Each structure stands twice: as structure tokens, then as C-alpha cells.
């Protein structure tokens, strides 16, 4: 592991500490605070050892702290509101998020609400705007969302039950810690799902209307590494080198969507995993992705050739290769052992119109960033394809 260099970079307002063992650097940041609230999920933080490490540091510094360890995947607004009140009542000066995207997203929204007041619904519906936040320190435990380096957070509302993205410069973490040691305990399924999430962040950001040569370059680097290292992590979960490069790819993909955006695939998936919160986000993306890629490749063949040539070197930057690109993406997913479809999560053809209506009525902000005109017919085709992946 001699070539696994540890480093520190600035991404907007966030200082990112990256590399094997960098989690200990949180000590230097924590010593500024007297009261800290720790937000995490039920098991990952404990199994990985990250929570114990954080608590030991807090105790050694004499910092008063409380822990909320009940964050669930695709977190509900009601839970985020409840945590926000707990953090406010505790008088926390900072929040430590120990977990993956759901945990970090939750902490980011809580950091705003506990400072500015209100409820999640107020910010989603535009009744309030972020006026500030308390600092978030993110100890990242997956190589998927890139939430440790961007200004976005996703939350699930009950009516209609779908996931909404919130964005604010106040939601950049103050500091993030990407330590690949903590990822070796990530289950095989989560290893695959989270890597797929990063894959689609890179792919969608590269071809979105807000993209740039900078975004395309880092998206290409992210996908190149995911395609090479994901099979190694699936075969040997304890391969720290594979985890390092997948984590690096996820970080790059997070920077890519921070400077462009995810769009059509994420918009449809956010409705699906909002309706059924047991649907892993990355799994939903993988089911929807190939059919969407067929249309995206037709619109942006040169860009997506750069991104997808690592999956299929026989591709050409030609719209005529759109079908071949879609097949290559599907083949890549299946080669990782992914064979799920939406029927397994309770969806059917009968749900198509309702889902597409929610996408177009409530997540149109994401659709507008797509390089294609996201007609209801195209959205329906993408949804139906995922029923029989």
C-alpha cells in the first residue's frame, strides 16, 4: 500500500482529508468545540470501527456529546426534523456524521435547521432559505454518494412520497474524512450499490447541460477507476487498495455533480426509492440506467464515449452506437453479480403513469438538466425497462 498517498484538498468550503488512517485528523478539528452531536446509522459505524474511534477522540478531548444512531436509508423528513430538535436542545456546536450518504445528508440538513429553525418541508417548498449552519464533520463510510464533498442533501417527504434534493452552500461539510480502512466491512451488496451510485453521478454529470471540460475529465477518471477496481473489491472485500480508489472515484463523482448535476436517471430513481425506502438507491439507478444511456448516448456521443469506453473499448463516438452503449452498461452491472429488477421491490406496469407524473410534477428541476427532452414516453420506457432488468 506504499502508493496509497494520503492527502488534503479543498473542495469549495470543505477540507477533505483522504487516505489510510486520516480519520485521526478529526482530532485537530474537534478540539475547537465543547459540545458535539454524533449522527450515525444502526450498524455500519459500529461494525467499521469508525464510531468507536470518534467516541474515543471525543472522550480524550473532554468534549460533551450525544449520539443518534437510528438514521435509515432514504431518510424521512420526520426523522430529520426530530434529530434537528435534539441537536438544537443539546446546544451542539458541531455535528459529526459517521456513515454513508443517508447519514451525511441527514447531518447536513440538520445543521441548517438546528441553526435557522423550521422544518424540512419549509425548505423543500421554498418557505424558508438556509441562513447558515453549524459545522458538519463527515466521516464517510461508503464509496457512493460523494455527499462529503458537495452542497446537496436528499430527503424523503411523505406527500407525495418521494425524495427531494436540497442545495445550499451552507451544507458543505466543514471537514470530511475519507479513510478506506472503514470500507472493508462494507457488505458485497452495498459495495456494488454505492459504486453504481458514483458511476451514475459521473455519467450524468458529464453529459448534463451544465457540464464542462473539467467535469468530463474528472467524471472520466472516476468511471475508469470504478470499472477497474470494483471487480477487485467484490472479489476481495478486504482489499484496501481497491477501497482507496473506489473512494477516490466517489469523491471525484461528488465533485462532478457539484459542478454539473445528476438528472434524468436520478430523478426517476428518487421517486422509486422514495415510494419504497427499502430500494437501495444504487440498485434503482442500475435498473434504470441502461435504457436511459441509450437516449443519452444519442444526444452526447462524444462525451459518453469518453466515459463508457472503459466498459466497452469497441464503442465509437457515434449516435449509432447508442444501443451498444446501453448493452455494455447492462453487461457491466450483471458482471458484478447484479441481477435485480423493480418487480422484486413491489413495482409493476400499473404504477408507471403515477410514477412518471410524480417525476414530471415534482422533480422537473432535475429533468431540465438532461441533454435530451425528457418526454413522458421516454421516462415511461426507462421505468418499464427496469421491471425486467
KOLMI-681159 format. One record per atom (N, C-alpha, C, O, CB): x, y, z. Coordinates in steps of 0.1 Angstrom, whole numbers, plus 5000, padded with zeros to 4 digits. Each point is the difference from the previous one (the first is absolute). Glycine has a CB too. Example, Ala and Ser with C-alpha at 12.3 -4.5 7.8 and 13.67 -1.06 7.14 Angstrom:
KOLMI-681159
513249435078 499150125000 500950125000 501050005007 497149885005 501550234981 500950115000 499250115008 500550115001 500749834977 
***
This chain:
KOLMI-681159
500849885000 499250125000 500950135000 499550105003 498749775009 503050114984 500950125001 499650114990 500450115002 501449735005 497550124983 499650104990 498750075003 499550084992 501749794991 498250105028 498750055004 500350135009 499950005012 499049774988 501350344992 500450125007 498950075007 498950004995 502850034987 498550015030 499050085007 500250154996 501150044998 498949795022 498950244979 500150144996 498850085006 499149945006 502149994973 498950205019 498950095005 499850104989 500950064994 499849915030 498050054972 499650094990 498850095005 499349965009 501649884972 498950275012 498950085003 499049994988 500450014989 501050155025 497349814990 499050004990 498950105005 499349975009 501249784984 499550365000 499150115004 500250035015 501250045003 497149894980 500850065026 500150035014 500649885008 500250015012 497950164986 502149724996 500449875007 501449974999 500650014989 497249915007 502950055015 501349955000 499949855001 499449945009 501650265003 499549734978 499949854999 501349945004 501050034994 497349994987 501649895029 501249925004 499849864994 499049945002 501350205020 500649824969 499949884993 501249915002 501150044998 497450084985 501249755020 501149905001 499949915011 499150025009 502350144980 499449745012 500049905010 500450065013 501150055002 499449774982 498650185026 500350055013 499750155003 500350055010 501549784990 497750234990 499750155001 498950035010 499950125004 500949914973 498449875027 498950035009 500550065013 499350085007 499449744983 502650155014 500550055013 500250164999 500050065010 501249724993 498850274985 500150154998 498850075005 500150125002 501449844979 497449975022 498950075005 500250065014 499350095004 499349754983 502450115020 500450055013 500350154999 499650075009 501449704997 499850274984 500450144999 498850094998 500050125004 502149814986 496850025003 498850084998 499150005012 499550115004 500749844971 499749935031 499049995011 500450085013 499250055007 500349734985 501850255009 500550075012 499550145001 500250075010 501849784990 497450204989 499450145001 498750005007 499550115003 501749944976 498249835023 498650005005 499949945014 500849935004 498450054972 499750065031 499749955013 498849905001 500049925008 501050295001 498149814981 498849925000 499849954985 499950084991 499050045029 501049754978 499949944987 498949904999 499949925010 502650124987 496849964993 498949904998 500549904989 500450044989 497850125018 501749714995 500549904991 498749944993 499149955007 503150005007 497850044973 498949954993 500549884992 501050014993 497850215005 500649665003 500449884993 498949914998 498850035004 503549995006 497949864984 499049904997 500149895010 500850015010 499350044966 499149855023 499949905010 501249915001 500449955011 497250054986 503149974992 501049905001 501350034993 501149975006 497149874995 501850234988 501350024992 501150065008 501149964999 497550064980 501050095028 501050075008 500749925011 501150015003 497650204992 500549705010 500549915011 500949894994 501149975004 496850085010 501549884975 500749894994 501450044994 501049935001 496849974994 502250224999 501250054994 501150045010 501250014997 497450074984 500949955032 501050055010 500050155000 500750065009 500649744989 498150274993 500150154999 499450075012 500550105005 499449884970 498949975029 499350065011 500949995013 500150105007 497649854983 502849945012 500949985012 501250105000 500450065010 498949704992 501350254986 501150094998 499650145004 500750085007 500349774975 497950205012 499550135002 499750035015 500450105006 498649904971 500349905029 499750015015 501250015008 500150085010 497749804986 503250045001 501250005008 500750144999 500550055010 499849704986 499750314992 500650134999 499250115007 500550085007 500349854971 497950065022 499150095007 500349995015 500150105007 498149894975 501949895023 500249985014 501450055004 500250075011 498349734989 502550184992 501450045003 500150155000 500850065007 500149734983 498250285003 500050154999 499150065011 500050125001 500549874975 498849925031 499050055010 498850084994 499550085007 502549935008 497749954973 498850064994 498749945004 499949874999 501650194981 497550015023 498749955003 499349964987 500150084990 499750065031 499649744978 499449964988 498849915002 499949935010 502350094979 496949975001 498949915000 500049934986 500650064990 498050085026 500949744984 500049924987 498549974996 499249955008 503149954998 497450124982 498849954994 500449904990 500750034990 498050195013 500949654999 500549894991 498849934993 500149884998 501950095018 497050114980 498949944994 499750054986 498949984995 500249995027 501950094971 499750044986 499849884991 500849915000 500650305004 497549804988 499749894991 500350044986 500150124997 498149805018 501949994975 500250034986 498850084995 498949995005 502449804992 499050304994 498950094994 499350075012 498849985001 501049874978 500950235029 499450055013 498750084997 500050084991 502349925019 496849984999 498750075000 500150145006 500850025009 498049764992 500450324994 500150135005 499650015015 500650075008 498850014970 499749835027 499650005014 501249965009 500150065011 497649884982 503149975002 501249975008 501050115000 500650035011 499149734983 500550314995 501050114999 499550115009 500850075007 499849874970 498150095023 499450105009 500349975015 500350095008 497949964974 501649825021 500249965014 501450025004 500350055011 497849784987 502950134994 501450015003 500450155002 500750035008 499849754980 498950305003 500350145000 499650065014 500850085005 498849944970 499349945030 499650055013 500949955011 500450075009 497249934983 502849875007 501049955010 501350085000 500550035011 498449744986 501650254991 501250084999 499950145006 500950045007 499749824972 498350205018 499850145005 499950005015 500650085007 498249984972 500449845027 499850005014 501349965007 500350055011 497449884986 503250004997 501349965006 500950125000 501050005007 498749764985 500150334999 500950124998 501349964993 501050055004 498050045017 500949824970 501249954993 500750124992 499350084994 499649695004 502450235003 500850094992 500449954987 500550074991 500350035031 499149764977 500449944987 499349865000 499649955010 502750174989 497649834989 499449864998 501149924993 500650044990 497050055008 502649795008 500949904993 499149894994 499249935007 502750115009 498149954970 499349904993 500949884997 501050024993 497550164997 501149715015 500849884998 499249904992 499149935006 502250105016 498949964965 499249924992 500150034985 500950074996 497549905023 500749974974 499950034985 499150114997 499850105008 500649664988 499150244992 499350124995 498850035008 499750125002 501049824976 498549975026 498850035008 500350075013 499350095004 499649714986 502250155017 500450065012 500550144998 499750105007 500949675002 500350254981 500650134998 499050104995 500050115004 502249784990 496950064997 498950094995 499150055012 499750115001 500349774977 499750025031 499250045012 500750105008 499450105004 499649674996 502350215003 500750095008 500150144993 499950105007 501449715002 498850204978 500150134993 498750085002 500050125002 501649774982 497350045014 498750075001 499850045015 499550115003 499549754977 501350055029 499850035014 500950125004 499650085008 499949684997 501750254989 500950115004 499350134996 500350105007 501749764989 497250154993 499450124996 498750035009 499950115005 500949854972 498449935025 498850025008 500350045014 499350085006 499549764979 502150095021 500350035014 500650145002 500050055011 500449714993 500150304985 500550145001 499050104996 499950115006 502349804989 497050064995 499050094994 498649985004 499250094998 502349934983 498249875024 498649975004 499249944989 500449984989 499750205028 498649794986 499149954990 500049854999 500549935009 499850274979 499149755001 499949864998 500549974986 500250094991 497849895024 502349894982 500549964987 499150054989 500450054990 500649755020 497750184993 498950044990 500150154996 499850034988 498849795021 501850265000 500150154997 501150024990 499850094991 499449965032 501949884978 501150024990 499749944987 500450064989 501249955030 497849874981 499649944987 499050084992 500250024988 500249765023 498750284996 498950084993 500350144998 499250084995 499249765015 502850214995 500450134997 499550115010 500250114998 499949824979 499350025034 499650105010 501150065008 499950115005 498049764997 503250054999 501250055007 501249974991 500049924992 499050045031 502050124980 501349984994 501149995010 499950055011 499450084969 501749795017 501149985010 500650145004 500450074991 500049695000 499850265022 500650135004 501449985006 500750095003 497050005001 502749784997 501249965005 500049865005 499049934996 501450305011 500549725000 500049865005 501149995011 500950095001 498349824976 500749985031 501149975009 500949914993 499649924991 499050115029 502749964983 501049924992 499649855000 499749955011 502050224994 498549774984 499849854998 501449944997 500750054991 496949985001 502849875016 501249934997 499649864996 499349935007 502050205010 499049834970 499549884994 501049895000 501150024993 497450124993 501349755021 500849884999 499349914991 499149935004 501950105020 499549964964 499249934989 500349855000 501149955001 499050264986 498849715012 500149865001 499649924987 499949885000 499750155024 500250044965 499749944988 500750074988 500450115001 497349815008 502450004980 500650074988 498950014990 500049944989 502349965015 496750195000 498850024991 499650144998 500150054988 499249735020 500250295002 499250124997 500950124998 499650094992 498749825022 502950104991 500850124999 499450115009 500450124998 500249814979 498550045032 499450105008 501050075009 499750115005 498249764994 503250075003 501050065009 500750124993 500850075006 499649715005 499450244976 500750114993 499050094992 500550084993 501549775005 496750135004 499150094992 499050075009 500049985012 500349874969 498950245013 499150085007 498649955000 499050075003 502450124992 498449685001 498749944998 499649915012 500949955007 499450074968 498449975027 499549905009 498749954995 499250084995 502150025025 498449774982 498749954995 499249955012 500549945010 500549994968 497750105022 499149965011 498749954994 499650054989 501550125027 498249744991 498749954995 498950065007 499950005013 501249794982 498050274997 498750065006 498949904998 500049914991 500850325004 498249785014 498949905000 498950034989 499349904996 501250065028 499350164972 498950034991 500450104989 500150125003 498349845017 501850004968 500049864996 501349935005 501050075002 497649984978 501449835022 501149935006 501149994989 500049914992 498649965024 502350224985 501250004990 501150075006 499950075011 498549934970 502849995014 501250065005 500250134993 499950024988 501149765017 499450325003 500350134995 501450045003 500649975010 497050104993 503150004987 501350055003 500050145005 499350094994 501549764988 499950185028 500250135005 501450054997 500949915000 497450055018 501950164980 501450054997 500250145006 499150085000 500949794979 501250145027 500450135006 501550005002 500549895004 497250135007 502950094987 501450015004 500349985014 501149965004 499250194977 498749865028 500149985014 500149855003 500349965012 498550254993 500949704985 500049865003 501349934996 500149885001 497450134996 503550074999 501349934998 500549975014 500050085009 500550054970 500049745023 500649975013 501250095002 500750054991 498549725008 501150265014 501250085003 501249924997 501050054995 497750085023 501249744986 501249914997 499449864998 499049965005 502650185009 499149794977 499649864997 501249915001 501150044998 497150044987 501549795018 501149905002 499649884993 499149925003 501450175020 500349894966 499849884991 501149905003 501150014995 497850134987 500849775027 501049905005 499649864995 499149955005 501550195015 500149814970 499649874994 500049885010 499449904997 501450194981 499949925033 500049895010 498649975004 499749885003 502550195005 496950034993 498749985005 499049934990 498949965004 501550245011 500149794973 499149954990 500249854997 499249944993 500950284997 500949725017 500249854997 498949925006 499949884996 502550165004 496850015009 498949935006 498750024993 498949955003 502250065019 498950074967 498850034992 499649874994 500849934993 499950315002 498049725007 499549874994 500150004984 500150114994 498449865026 501649924974 500149994986 498950074993 500350084990 500849705012 497750215002 498950074993 500250155001 499850074990 498649745016 502050245006 500250155001 501250044992 500150124996 498849875027 502149934976 501250034992 499650034986 500450094994 501049775021 497750054980 499550014986 499150124999 500250084991 500049675006 498850265011 499050114999 500750145001 499750084991 498649775019 502650174999 500550135002 501050044989 500050114995 499849865029 500949934970 500950024989 499150044988 500450084992 501349765017 497250104989 499150034989 499450145002 499950074990 499549695008 500450285014 499650145002 501050104995 499750094993 499049845027 502650054984 501150084995 500150004985 500250104994 501049865028 498649924972 500149984986 499050094993 500350074990 500449695013 498050245002 499050084994 500150155003 499650094992 498949725009 502150235010 500350145002 501050054989 499850104994 499849875031 501449954973 501050044990 499450004986 500250104993 501649805021 497450004983 499449994986 499150124998 500050064989 500249695012 498850275008 499050114998 500750145000 499650084992 498649775018 502750174999 500650135001 500850034987 500050114996 500249865029 500449934969 500850024989 499250054988 500550084992 501049745016 497250144991 499350034988 498850105002 499350034991 501349745001 499350285021 498950095003 500350144993 501050034995 498749855027 499250204978 500150134993 501050095008 500550104994 497149874997 502750015021 500950085008 501449955000 500950055007 497250015007 502249844978 501349935000 501150104994 499750104994 499249675004 502350185003 501250084995 501149904998 500049895004 499350325008 501849844981 501149914998 500649955013 500549895001 500050234978 499549975032 500449965013 499249885005 500649905005 500150345000 498049774995 499149905005 500249874992 500149895006 498350285001 501749844980 500249884992 501349935003 500149885001 498650224981 502449985021 501349945003 499949925013 500649895001 500650304987 498249875023 500049935013 499049894999 500249905007 500550315005 498249804980 499149894999 500649884993 499849895004 498350284995 502749864991 500749894993 501049935009 500049885000 499850254979 500949955029 500949935010 499349925010 500549895004 501050304993 497349865007 499249925010 499649874994 500249895006 499050325005 500249794977 499549884994 501149904997 499949885002 498250254988 503049925005 501249914997 500449925012 500249884999 500650294984 499249905029 500449935012 499049915005 500349895005 501150305001 497349854993 498949915004 500049874992 499949895006 498850315001 501549814980 499949884992 501249915003 499849885000 499150254982 502249925021 501249925003 500049945014 500349895002 501050254983 498349955025 500149955014 498849945006 500249925010 501450264992 497249844993 498849945006 500149855000 499749935010 499050274983 501749744995 500149855001 500949955010 499849895006 499750114970 501650075027 501049965010 499450015014 500349915008 501650164977 497350035018 499450025013 498949895002 499849965011 500750294988 498849724990 499049905001 500649865003 499549925008 499050214976 502649845010 500749885001 500749995014 500049895006 500350104969 500350125029 500750005013 499650135008 500750104998 501249774992 497150125018 499550125007 501050075009 499950125002 497949774998 503250035004 501050065009 501250074993 500950045006 498549785010 500550194971 501050064991 500050155003 499250074994 500649754988 501050235026 500150155004 500350084988 499550114998 501249835025 500250014968 500350084988 498850024991 499850114995 502549805006 496949984997 498850024992 499050105007 499450084993 500949684999 499650235021 499150095007 500550154999 499250094998 500249725018 501950204984 500650144999 499650064986 499550115000 502549825014 498149994975 499850064987 498550014998 499650094992 502549825000 497150015013 498550014999 499650135008 499150074995 500649685002 500850275015 499750115008 500550134993 499350105000 500949775021 500950134972 500550114993 499150034988 499750114997 502749835009 497149954987 499150024989 498750065005 499450094993 501649724995 498550155023 498750055005 500250155004 499150084997 500349695012 501750264996 500350155003 500050084988 499450114999 502049825021 499350024969 500050074987 498650024995 499750104995 502649815001 497049985004 498650004995 499150105008 499250074994 501049694999 500150255020 499350105008 500450144996 499150094999 500849755020 501350194978 500550134995 499350024986 499750124997 502549865016 497749924979 499450024987 498650045001 499650104993 501949724998 497750125017 498650045001 499950145007 498950074999 500349695001 501850285008 499950135007 500350114989 499650115003 501249785019 499850074967 500350104990 499149984987 500150084991 502249935018 496949894991 499049974990 498849955008 499850055010 501949904970 497649955016 499049945008 499649864994 500249974988 498950265018 500449695003 499449874995 498650054995 499550115004 501749735013 498250084975 498750054994 499049894998 499349965009 502050224980 498649764999 498849924996 500049875008 498949965005 501150144972 501149835024 500049875007 499750025015 499249935006 502449984977 499150195023 499850025014 498650055003 499449975010 503050084992 497050034989 498750055002 498949895001 499250005009 501550214979 499449695003 499149895001 500349915012 499049965007 500850044968 501449985028 500449915011 499550075013 499649925009 502449984978 498250235015 499650065012 498549985004 499650005011 502250174985 497449824993 498649975003 499849865004 499349975010 500150204973 501349745011 499949855003 500449975014 499349945008 501150014968 500850105028 500549975014 499450095010 500249985012 501949944978 497150185006 499250075009 498749935003 499650005012 501450214979 498549734999 498749915002 500449885008 499249975009 499850124969 502049845018 500549885008 501450035005 501049984993 497549864993 501650205026 501250045006 501049885002 501150025004 497750175007 500749694987 500949895001 500849974987 500849914999 497649995018 501250174973 500749994987 501350085001 500050125001 497949864986 503349955012 501350075001 500150094988 499749974989 501349845024 499550314990 500150114989 500849954988 499650014989 500250165029 501449774985 500849964990 499449884991 500349994988 501750085026 497349854993 499349894993 498950064990 500049954989 500449895031 498950254985 499050074991 500650064988 499549994989 499150055031 502550034982 500850064989 500449904990 499950024988 500950165027 499749714990 500549904990 498949934992 500249974989 501649995027 497050034990 498949954993 499550094989 499749964989 499649925031 500850254983 499550104990 501050044990 499750054989 498850035029 502849914986 501150064992 500149964986 500150094991 501049925030 499049864976 500249974986 499050064990 500450044989 500649755019 497850204995 499050064991 500150154998 499950054989 498549775018 502050255004 500350144999 501250034992 500150094992 498849945030 502249894980 501250024993 499849994984 500650084993 500649825027 497950024976 499749994986 499650144994 500450044989 498849725014 500050315005 499550144995 501150105002 500250094992 497549855014 503050055006 501150105003 501149994990 500650104996 498849895028 501049894972 501149984991 499750064986 500850054993 499849745019 498150204984 499650064987 500250155001 500350064989 498149765007 501350245015 500250155002 501450045002 500450114995 497349895014 503149924997 501450045004 501049894997 500649955009 498550205009 501049814970 500849884997 501550025002 500749915005 497750034978 502150185015 501550025002 500350005015 501049945004 499150194975 499149935029 500250005014 499949875006 500849955008 498450284993 499749704996 499749875006 500949894995 500249905006 497550174998 502949954984 501049914995 501250015010 500649905003 498650124973 501250105027 501150015010 499849935013 500949955006 499650274983 498249795015 499749945013 499849855000 500549935009 498450284996 500649744984 499649864999 501049914993 499849884999 497850195002 503449994993 501049924992 500749905010 500649904995 499750294988 499749845030 500749915009 499249875003 500549905004 500550305007 497749814986 499149885001 500049924987 500149885000 498550245016 501449954973 500149944987 500950084990 499550104995 498149805009 503650054994 501050074992 499550014985 500650074992 501249865024 497249994980 499649994987 499050114996 499650024989 500749745012 499250325009 499150114998 500750104991 501250025000 497649945022 500450124971 500550114992 499150135004 498949985004 501949864977 499850285017 499250125004 499050034989 500150114993 501949985020 497149834985 499050004990 498649975005 499949905007 501950044976 497250145014 498649975005 499649864997 499149945007 500450304991 501049704991 499649874996 500449895010 499649894999 500650194977 500749965033 500549905010 499250015013 500449955010 501950074979 496650065011 499350025012 499449875006 500149975012 499350254979 500149695000 499549875005 501149925005 499949935011 498350084972 503049995011 501149925004 500550055014 500449935008 500350034968 499350185026 500450055012 499149965012 500449965010 500550244978 497849805009 499049955010 500249865004 500049965012 498450204979 501949764999 500249855002 501349995008 500149915009 498750034970 502250145019 501349995007 499850035015 500649945008 500650124970 498050055024 499850035014 499349895008 500349975011 499650284982 499049705000 499349895006 500949885003 499949935010 498050154979 502949895001 501049895002 500950025011 500449905008 499450054968 500750175026 500950045011 499349975013 500649945009 500650234977 497649885016 499249985012 499949855003 500249955011 498550264985 500949714994 499849865002 501349935003 500049905008 498050114977 503150035010 501349945003 500450025014 500849925005 499850124971 498850055031 500350025014 499049925009 500150015012 500750224983 498449694998 499149915008 498650075002 499349955008 502749945002 497850224984 498750085002 499049944991 500150014988 501250205019 497649744998 498949954992 498650035006 499149924998 502449904995 498450305013 498750045006 499250074990 500550064990 500649955032 497650004981 499150084992 498950065009 499949965012 500549894968 498850245014 499150075009 498849925005 499450035010 501250174977 499149695006 498949915004 500349945014 499149985008 500449964969 501850045026 500449955013 499750105011 500049965012 501849904977 498050265008 499750115010 498650044999 499650115005 502849974994 496749844995 498650035000 499550094989 498850045001 501449925023 500650074966 499550094990 499549924988 500349884998 501350295009 497549894985 499449934988 499750104989 500150125002 499049705013 500450134974 499650084989 498950105004 499950114995 500749714989 498550135025 498950095005 500550125007 499250105001 499449705001 502650215003 500550125007 500650104991 500350115004 500149745015 499850124968 500750084991 499550154999 500850095002 499749704985 498350225011 499450144998 500150085012 500450125000 498149804983 501350025029 500050085012 501550045003 500250125004 497949755005 502850044989 501450035002 500550114991 500750105004 499749675004 499350224979 500450104991 499450145003 500650104998 499749724984 498550185022 499350135004 500750065012 500250125000 497649794992 502650015017 500850065012 501350054995 500450115004 498549735012 501850094976 501350054995 499850134993 500850105002 500049664995 498350254993 499850124992 499550125009 500350124997 499449744983 499450115029 499450115008 500950055012 499950125003 497949784990 503050015012 500750045013 501550004998 500750075008 497449845005 502550024977 501450004998 500550064987 501049964994 499149845021 499150294980 500350064987 501350074999 500650024990 496950005006 502950035016 501350075001 501249914996 500950054994 498250095024 500849734984 501049914996 499949974985 501049994993 499049915030 498850084973 499849974986 500550114990 500549974989 497549895018 501950264997 500450114992 501550004997 500450074991 497750075018 502649794999 501550004998 500449884991 501249994997 499150115026 498849824972 500349894991 500350064986 499450094996 499249755018 502350094979 500350044986 498949964990 500150044988 502349955018 496749934999 498949964991 498750065005 499850045012 501449754982 497850224998 498650045004 499449895007 499649904994 500250264987 500049855032 499549885008 498549994999 499350035009 502649995007 497649934972 498649994998 499549895009 500749915005 499550164971 498549935026 499349895009 500249874993 500249905007 498150265001 501849834979 500249874993 501449955003 500149885003 498350194979 502650015018 501349965003 500149965015 500649895003 500450264979 498549935027 500049965014 499349875003 500549925008 499650324997 498849744988 499349875002 500849884994 500049905006 497850234993 502849894990 500949904994 501149965010 500349885002 499250204975 501150025029 501149975010 499449935012 500749905005 500550314987 497749835013 499449935011 499649864997 500449915008 498750315000 500349764981 499549864997 501249914997 499949885003 498050214987 503249965005 501249924998 500549945013 500649895000 500050254980 499349945031 500549955013 499249905006 500449935010 500550294993 497849754992 499249905006 500649864996 499749905007 498350254992 502749844991 500549874995 501550014997 500449944990 497350015000 503050115019 501550024997 500749874998 501249994998 498750225016 
***
